[in-house]
């Protein structure tokens, strides 16, 4: 498994949302952006139904992906941390690849956008080349469509409503990039 992005660390003074401990042990960030001790969030999952994703104790959204901090990734082979990391990989393997509702996708976007932008800025670990190619292709196709005089809804006839197709193209390009990045996170952190 590749180490997480350098910016993937809990904010200074952050507390685990389960145990409220000042030092988050084996930090993991959920797709809702809340931070947890690895053993705490595994305990929440094992106390509930192991057949469905746990809900975040803070915002009650389903947790469909748990991403370890850089420190947790580096310590993954330590004897006391390995069982927690293995359980979290098992959790991600079970729930990260399941289809999600459109609302869940929209709510997860700030999490993916922050991580993706941080990963592009991080000089120690770059995103995979295939992802960079996908981003470049989606951005290029969107820009070509926006720059071309051919429109599904021409602005000359429809005024501001003619911008709807341009907005739709940007949304589709963003959705494609977001889905590709989520696939990368799932591949990194699920078994």
HUHU-V68934 format. One record per helix or strand. SS is the DSSP state (A for helix, B for strand). FROM is the first residue (numbers start at 1). LEN is the number of residues. Records with the same first field share a line. If there is no record, write none. Layout:
# HUHU-V68934
SS: FROM-LEN ; FROM-LEN
This chain:
# HUHU-V68934
B: 27-4 ; 35-3 ; 55-1 ; 62-1 ; 66-3
A: 38-10 ; 70-5 ; 79-17 ; 102-20 ; 129-19 ; 155-35
